[in-house]
Amino acid sequence: MDGGASIDLGEVVLPLGGVTHVMGVINVSPDSKNLHTVAHSVDEALLMADRYRGWGATLIDLGGQSSHLDNPTIDEIEEISRVVPVIEALAAEGHLVAIDTWKPDVARAAVEAGAVIVNDTGGLRDPEMKSVVAGAGVAAVAVYVEGANPHEVDEVEIRPDKARHTAAEFARLISVLESEGIRNVILDPGIALSYRSDYEAYTRMQLEVIAGSEELHQLGKPILIPIPRKRDFHRVVAYISLALEHRADIIRVHDVAVACDLARLFDRLP
């Protein structure tokens, strides 16, 4: 994005160009495998978010439903009950909150509670989800997912031109969204989603997509790189560093202190 670009989040406008905003994950799902991001109460979530902000994070990504394909799919009512009180508390403290969900009713309730971004892990293809986003006028993250949602996937397609292929899919999606009045869109290539695939092959392809993310930047939308969690933490650090080198506008991370420190080292922290 050029130096004059920005993301409109209602009363807040985030500048883009030469910076990478860190989006810190907070989970209120007890099924999450990333235990250090799980908040068991509203107060715990507030403490975590304040800690993230102190380290330099700009955004909070809040999830009430684990997206890992091995975890159970909960109903919308339960997911709403988990996320709404937390969003209300975070918004009251000035945090910029993205709701991480593929369920339109959850997104609607979250926006009404104060979320400023809908992070749609269903790919922003569901007509009802698009109606929620368009009606609320909020920013939305379109996640590239090879299935209807993260719980309805099988094996990821491993291919050497994945970044270009993903960009082509996004180009078609952007055209559809703009025809429906949805323009405030952030693109996420979906490389942090879990699939039933060869672990090492997927790991290498995740790196290749980040390295090839200029294909995504050419679409003229902000690019969010989700940093995958790995068994070996040094690989997580490698993903963060590569995303910073390739000018990600946002990085979504579970390891917020490390990401902010690296962004500062790369002179990209706002």
Contacts in CASP RR format, 6 or more apart in sequence:
PFRMAT RR
TARGET T0000
AUTHOR 0000-0000-0000
METHOD contacts of the structure
MODEL  1
MDGGASIDLGEVVLPLGGVTHVMGVINVSPDSKNLHTVAHSVDEALLMAD
RYRGWGATLIDLGGQSSHLDNPTIDEIEEISRVVPVIEALAAEGHLVAID
TWKPDVARAAVEAGAVIVNDTGGLRDPEMKSVVAGAGVAAVAVYVEGANP
HEVDEVEIRPDKARHTAAEFARLISVLESEGIRNVILDPGIALSYRSDYE
AYTRMQLEVIAGSEELHQLGKPILIPIPRKRDFHRVVAYISLALEHRADI
IRVHDVAVACDLARLFDRLP
1 16 0 8 1.000
1 17 0 8 1.000
1 217 0 8 1.000
1 220 0 8 1.000
1 222 0 8 1.000
1 223 0 8 1.000
1 249 0 8 1.000
2 17 0 8 1.000
3 15 0 8 1.000
3 16 0 8 1.000
3 17 0 8 1.000
3 18 0 8 1.000
4 15 0 8 1.000
4 16 0 8 1.000
4 17 0 8 1.000
5 15 0 8 1.000
5 16 0 8 1.000
5 17 0 8 1.000
5 222 0 8 1.000
6 13 0 8 1.000
6 14 0 8 1.000
6 15 0 8 1.000
6 16 0 8 1.000
7 13 0 8 1.000
7 14 0 8 1.000
7 16 0 8 1.000
7 139 0 8 1.000
7 184 0 8 1.000
7 186 0 8 1.000
7 222 0 8 1.000
7 249 0 8 1.000
8 139 0 8 1.000
8 184 0 8 1.000
9 96 0 8 1.000
9 116 0 8 1.000
9 117 0 8 1.000
9 138 0 8 1.000
9 139 0 8 1.000
10 116 0 8 1.000
10 138 0 8 1.000
12 96 0 8 1.000
12 116 0 8 1.000
14 21 0 8 1.000
14 58 0 8 1.000
14 96 0 8 1.000
14 270 0 8 1.000
15 270 0 8 1.000
16 222 0 8 1.000
16 249 0 8 1.000
17 247 0 8 1.000
17 249 0 8 1.000
18 247 0 8 1.000
18 268 0 8 1.000
19 249 0 8 1.000
19 268 0 8 1.000
19 269 0 8 1.000
19 270 0 8 1.000
20 243 0 8 1.000
20 244 0 8 1.000
20 247 0 8 1.000
20 248 0 8 1.000
20 249 0 8 1.000
20 250 0 8 1.000
20 251 0 8 1.000
20 263 0 8 1.000
20 266 0 8 1.000
20 268 0 8 1.000
20 269 0 8 1.000
21 57 0 8 1.000
21 58 0 8 1.000
21 59 0 8 1.000
21 249 0 8 1.000
21 250 0 8 1.000
21 251 0 8 1.000
21 270 0 8 1.000
22 52 0 8 1.000
22 55 0 8 1.000
22 56 0 8 1.000
22 57 0 8 1.000
22 58 0 8 1.000
22 59 0 8 1.000
22 250 0 8 1.000
22 251 0 8 1.000
22 253 0 8 1.000
22 256 0 8 1.000
22 259 0 8 1.000
22 260 0 8 1.000
22 263 0 8 1.000
22 269 0 8 1.000
23 57 0 8 1.000
23 58 0 8 1.000
23 59 0 8 1.000
23 60 0 8 1.000
23 61 0 8 1.000
23 98 0 8 1.000
23 224 0 8 1.000
23 250 0 8 1.000
23 251 0 8 1.000
23 252 0 8 1.000
23 253 0 8 1.000
24 52 0 8 1.000
24 57 0 8 1.000
24 59 0 8 1.000
24 60 0 8 1.000
24 61 0 8 1.000
24 252 0 8 1.000
24 253 0 8 1.000
24 254 0 8 1.000
24 256 0 8 1.000
24 259 0 8 1.000
25 34 0 8 1.000
25 37 0 8 1.000
25 61 0 8 1.000
25 63 0 8 1.000
25 100 0 8 1.000
25 252 0 8 1.000
25 253 0 8 1.000
25 254 0 8 1.000
25 256 0 8 1.000
26 37 0 8 1.000
26 39 0 8 1.000
26 45 0 8 1.000
26 48 0 8 1.000
26 49 0 8 1.000
26 52 0 8 1.000
26 60 0 8 1.000
26 61 0 8 1.000
26 62 0 8 1.000
26 63 0 8 1.000
26 86 0 8 1.000
27 34 0 8 1.000
27 37 0 8 1.000
27 38 0 8 1.000
27 39 0 8 1.000
27 62 0 8 1.000
27 63 0 8 1.000
27 64 0 8 1.000
27 66 0 8 1.000
28 38 0 8 1.000
28 39 0 8 1.000
28 45 0 8 1.000
28 62 0 8 1.000
28 63 0 8 1.000
28 64 0 8 1.000
28 82 0 8 1.000
28 83 0 8 1.000
28 86 0 8 1.000
29 38 0 8 1.000
29 63 0 8 1.000
29 64 0 8 1.000
29 65 0 8 1.000
29 66 0 8 1.000
29 71 0 8 1.000
29 74 0 8 1.000
29 82 0 8 1.000
30 38 0 8 1.000
30 40 0 8 1.000
31 66 0 8 1.000
31 68 0 8 1.000
31 71 0 8 1.000
31 72 0 8 1.000
32 38 0 8 1.000
32 66 0 8 1.000
32 68 0 8 1.000
33 66 0 8 1.000
33 68 0 8 1.000
33 229 0 8 1.000
34 229 0 8 1.000
34 254 0 8 1.000
36 254 0 8 1.000
37 48 0 8 1.000
37 254 0 8 1.000
39 45 0 8 1.000
39 48 0 8 1.000
39 86 0 8 1.000
42 85 0 8 1.000
42 86 0 8 1.000
42 89 0 8 1.000
45 62 0 8 1.000
45 86 0 8 1.000
45 89 0 8 1.000
45 90 0 8 1.000
46 89 0 8 1.000
46 90 0 8 1.000
46 93 0 8 1.000
49 60 0 8 1.000
49 90 0 8 1.000
49 93 0 8 1.000
49 95 0 8 1.000
50 93 0 8 1.000
51 256 0 8 1.000
52 60 0 8 1.000
52 256 0 8 1.000
53 95 0 8 1.000
55 256 0 8 1.000
55 257 0 8 1.000
55 260 0 8 1.000
55 261 0 8 1.000
56 260 0 8 1.000
56 269 0 8 1.000
57 256 0 8 1.000
57 259 0 8 1.000
57 260 0 8 1.000
58 96 0 8 1.000
58 270 0 8 1.000
59 96 0 8 1.000
59 97 0 8 1.000
59 98 0 8 1.000
59 117 0 8 1.000
59 250 0 8 1.000
60 90 0 8 1.000
60 95 0 8 1.000
60 96 0 8 1.000
60 97 0 8 1.000
60 98 0 8 1.000
61 97 0 8 1.000
61 98 0 8 1.000
61 100 0 8 1.000
61 119 0 8 1.000
61 252 0 8 1.000
62 83 0 8 1.000
62 86 0 8 1.000
62 87 0 8 1.000
62 90 0 8 1.000
62 97 0 8 1.000
62 98 0 8 1.000
62 99 0 8 1.000
62 100 0 8 1.000
62 110 0 8 1.000
62 115 0 8 1.000
63 82 0 8 1.000
63 83 0 8 1.000
63 99 0 8 1.000
63 100 0 8 1.000
63 101 0 8 1.000
64 74 0 8 1.000
64 79 0 8 1.000
64 82 0 8 1.000
64 83 0 8 1.000
64 100 0 8 1.000
64 101 0 8 1.000
65 73 0 8 1.000
65 74 0 8 1.000
65 79 0 8 1.000
65 100 0 8 1.000
65 101 0 8 1.000
65 103 0 8 1.000
65 106 0 8 1.000
67 100 0 8 1.000
67 121 0 8 1.000
67 150 0 8 1.000
67 151 0 8 1.000
67 193 0 8 1.000
67 194 0 8 1.000
68 150 0 8 1.000
68 194 0 8 1.000
69 150 0 8 1.000
69 151 0 8 1.000
69 153 0 8 1.000
69 194 0 8 1.000
69 195 0 8 1.000
69 196 0 8 1.000
70 194 0 8 1.000
71 151 0 8 1.000
73 151 0 8 1.000
76 103 0 8 1.000
76 105 0 8 1.000
76 106 0 8 1.000
79 101 0 8 1.000
79 103 0 8 1.000
79 106 0 8 1.000
80 105 0 8 1.000
80 106 0 8 1.000
80 109 0 8 1.000
80 110 0 8 1.000
83 99 0 8 1.000
83 101 0 8 1.000
83 106 0 8 1.000
83 109 0 8 1.000
83 110 0 8 1.000
83 113 0 8 1.000
84 109 0 8 1.000
84 110 0 8 1.000
84 113 0 8 1.000
87 97 0 8 1.000
87 99 0 8 1.000
87 110 0 8 1.000
87 113 0 8 1.000
87 114 0 8 1.000
87 115 0 8 1.000
88 113 0 8 1.000
88 114 0 8 1.000
90 97 0 8 1.000
91 97 0 8 1.000
91 113 0 8 1.000
91 114 0 8 1.000
91 115 0 8 1.000
96 116 0 8 1.000
96 117 0 8 1.000
97 110 0 8 1.000
97 114 0 8 1.000
97 115 0 8 1.000
97 116 0 8 1.000
97 117 0 8 1.000
98 115 0 8 1.000
98 116 0 8 1.000
98 117 0 8 1.000
98 118 0 8 1.000
98 119 0 8 1.000
98 141 0 8 1.000
99 106 0 8 1.000
99 107 0 8 1.000
99 110 0 8 1.000
99 111 0 8 1.000
99 115 0 8 1.000
99 117 0 8 1.000
99 118 0 8 1.000
99 119 0 8 1.000
100 119 0 8 1.000
100 121 0 8 1.000
101 107 0 8 1.000
101 110 0 8 1.000
101 118 0 8 1.000
101 119 0 8 1.000
101 120 0 8 1.000
101 121 0 8 1.000
102 120 0 8 1.000
102 121 0 8 1.000
102 122 0 8 1.000
102 123 0 8 1.000
102 126 0 8 1.000
102 129 0 8 1.000
102 149 0 8 1.000
102 150 0 8 1.000
104 126 0 8 1.000
104 128 0 8 1.000
104 129 0 8 1.000
104 131 0 8 1.000
104 132 0 8 1.000
107 115 0 8 1.000
107 118 0 8 1.000
107 120 0 8 1.000
107 129 0 8 1.000
107 132 0 8 1.000
107 133 0 8 1.000
108 132 0 8 1.000
108 136 0 8 1.000
110 118 0 8 1.000
111 118 0 8 1.000
111 132 0 8 1.000
111 136 0 8 1.000
111 138 0 8 1.000
115 138 0 8 1.000
116 138 0 8 1.000
116 139 0 8 1.000
117 138 0 8 1.000
117 139 0 8 1.000
117 140 0 8 1.000
117 141 0 8 1.000
117 186 0 8 1.000
118 129 0 8 1.000
118 132 0 8 1.000
118 133 0 8 1.000
118 136 0 8 1.000
118 138 0 8 1.000
118 139 0 8 1.000
118 140 0 8 1.000
118 141 0 8 1.000
119 140 0 8 1.000
119 141 0 8 1.000
119 143 0 8 1.000
119 188 0 8 1.000
120 126 0 8 1.000
120 129 0 8 1.000
120 133 0 8 1.000
120 140 0 8 1.000
120 141 0 8 1.000
120 142 0 8 1.000
120 143 0 8 1.000
121 143 0 8 1.000
121 145 0 8 1.000
121 149 0 8 1.000
121 150 0 8 1.000
121 193 0 8 1.000
122 129 0 8 1.000
122 143 0 8 1.000
122 145 0 8 1.000
122 147 0 8 1.000
122 148 0 8 1.000
122 149 0 8 1.000
122 150 0 8 1.000
123 142 0 8 1.000
123 143 0 8 1.000
123 144 0 8 1.000
123 145 0 8 1.000
123 173 0 8 1.000
124 130 0 8 1.000
124 133 0 8 1.000
124 140 0 8 1.000
124 141 0 8 1.000
124 142 0 8 1.000
124 143 0 8 1.000
124 173 0 8 1.000
124 177 0 8 1.000
124 182 0 8 1.000
124 185 0 8 1.000
125 173 0 8 1.000
130 177 0 8 1.000
130 180 0 8 1.000
130 182 0 8 1.000
133 140 0 8 1.000
133 182 0 8 1.000
134 180 0 8 1.000
134 181 0 8 1.000
134 182 0 8 1.000
137 184 0 8 1.000
138 184 0 8 1.000
139 184 0 8 1.000
139 185 0 8 1.000
139 186 0 8 1.000
140 182 0 8 1.000
140 184 0 8 1.000
140 185 0 8 1.000
140 186 0 8 1.000
141 185 0 8 1.000
141 186 0 8 1.000
141 187 0 8 1.000
141 188 0 8 1.000
141 224 0 8 1.000
142 170 0 8 1.000
142 173 0 8 1.000
142 177 0 8 1.000
142 185 0 8 1.000
142 186 0 8 1.000
142 187 0 8 1.000
142 188 0 8 1.000
143 188 0 8 1.000
143 190 0 8 1.000
143 193 0 8 1.000
143 226 0 8 1.000
144 166 0 8 1.000
144 169 0 8 1.000
144 170 0 8 1.000
144 187 0 8 1.000
144 188 0 8 1.000
144 189 0 8 1.000
144 190 0 8 1.000
145 153 0 8 1.000
145 190 0 8 1.000
145 193 0 8 1.000
146 153 0 8 1.000
146 154 0 8 1.000
146 156 0 8 1.000
146 157 0 8 1.000
146 195 0 8 1.000
147 153 0 8 1.000
150 193 0 8 1.000
150 194 0 8 1.000
153 193 0 8 1.000
153 194 0 8 1.000
153 195 0 8 1.000
153 196 0 8 1.000
154 195 0 8 1.000
154 196 0 8 1.000
155 195 0 8 1.000
155 196 0 8 1.000
155 197 0 8 1.000
156 193 0 8 1.000
156 195 0 8 1.000
156 197 0 8 1.000
156 202 0 8 1.000
156 205 0 8 1.000
158 197 0 8 1.000
158 198 0 8 1.000
158 201 0 8 1.000
158 202 0 8 1.000
158 205 0 8 1.000
159 165 0 8 1.000
159 205 0 8 1.000
160 208 0 8 1.000
162 205 0 8 1.000
162 208 0 8 1.000
162 209 0 8 1.000
163 189 0 8 1.000
163 208 0 8 1.000
163 209 0 8 1.000
163 211 0 8 1.000
163 212 0 8 1.000
163 213 0 8 1.000
163 215 0 8 1.000
163 216 0 8 1.000
164 215 0 8 1.000
166 189 0 8 1.000
166 190 0 8 1.000
166 209 0 8 1.000
166 215 0 8 1.000
166 216 0 8 1.000
167 215 0 8 1.000
167 216 0 8 1.000
167 218 0 8 1.000
167 219 0 8 1.000
170 187 0 8 1.000
170 216 0 8 1.000
170 219 0 8 1.000
170 221 0 8 1.000
171 219 0 8 1.000
174 185 0 8 1.000
174 219 0 8 1.000
174 221 0 8 1.000
177 183 0 8 1.000
177 185 0 8 1.000
185 221 0 8 1.000
186 221 0 8 1.000
186 222 0 8 1.000
186 223 0 8 1.000
186 224 0 8 1.000
186 249 0 8 1.000
186 250 0 8 1.000
187 216 0 8 1.000
187 219 0 8 1.000
187 221 0 8 1.000
187 222 0 8 1.000
187 223 0 8 1.000
187 224 0 8 1.000
188 223 0 8 1.000
188 224 0 8 1.000
188 225 0 8 1.000
188 226 0 8 1.000
188 252 0 8 1.000
189 209 0 8 1.000
189 213 0 8 1.000
189 216 0 8 1.000
189 225 0 8 1.000
189 226 0 8 1.000
190 226 0 8 1.000
191 205 0 8 1.000
191 206 0 8 1.000
191 209 0 8 1.000
191 210 0 8 1.000
191 225 0 8 1.000
191 226 0 8 1.000
191 228 0 8 1.000
192 206 0 8 1.000
192 226 0 8 1.000
192 227 0 8 1.000
192 228 0 8 1.000
192 229 0 8 1.000
192 252 0 8 1.000
195 202 0 8 1.000
203 228 0 8 1.000
203 230 0 8 1.000
203 235 0 8 1.000
206 228 0 8 1.000
206 239 0 8 1.000
207 238 0 8 1.000
207 239 0 8 1.000
207 242 0 8 1.000
210 225 0 8 1.000
210 239 0 8 1.000
210 242 0 8 1.000
210 243 0 8 1.000
210 246 0 8 1.000
210 248 0 8 1.000
211 242 0 8 1.000
211 246 0 8 1.000
212 246 0 8 1.000
213 223 0 8 1.000
213 225 0 8 1.000
213 243 0 8 1.000
213 246 0 8 1.000
213 247 0 8 1.000
213 248 0 8 1.000
214 246 0 8 1.000
216 223 0 8 1.000
217 223 0 8 1.000
217 247 0 8 1.000
222 249 0 8 1.000
222 250 0 8 1.000
223 247 0 8 1.000
223 248 0 8 1.000
223 249 0 8 1.000
223 250 0 8 1.000
224 248 0 8 1.000
224 249 0 8 1.000
224 250 0 8 1.000
224 251 0 8 1.000
224 252 0 8 1.000
225 239 0 8 1.000
225 243 0 8 1.000
225 246 0 8 1.000
225 248 0 8 1.000
225 250 0 8 1.000
225 251 0 8 1.000
225 252 0 8 1.000
226 251 0 8 1.000
226 252 0 8 1.000
227 236 0 8 1.000
227 239 0 8 1.000
227 240 0 8 1.000
227 243 0 8 1.000
227 251 0 8 1.000
227 252 0 8 1.000
227 253 0 8 1.000
227 254 0 8 1.000
227 255 0 8 1.000
227 259 0 8 1.000
228 236 0 8 1.000
228 239 0 8 1.000
229 236 0 8 1.000
229 254 0 8 1.000
230 236 0 8 1.000
230 239 0 8 1.000
233 255 0 8 1.000
236 255 0 8 1.000
236 258 0 8 1.000
237 258 0 8 1.000
237 262 0 8 1.000
240 251 0 8 1.000
240 253 0 8 1.000
240 255 0 8 1.000
240 258 0 8 1.000
240 259 0 8 1.000
240 262 0 8 1.000
241 262 0 8 1.000
241 266 0 8 1.000
243 251 0 8 1.000
244 251 0 8 1.000
244 262 0 8 1.000
244 263 0 8 1.000
244 266 0 8 1.000
244 268 0 8 1.000
245 266 0 8 1.000
251 259 0 8 1.000
251 263 0 8 1.000
253 259 0 8 1.000
260 269 0 8 1.000
263 269 0 8 1.000
END
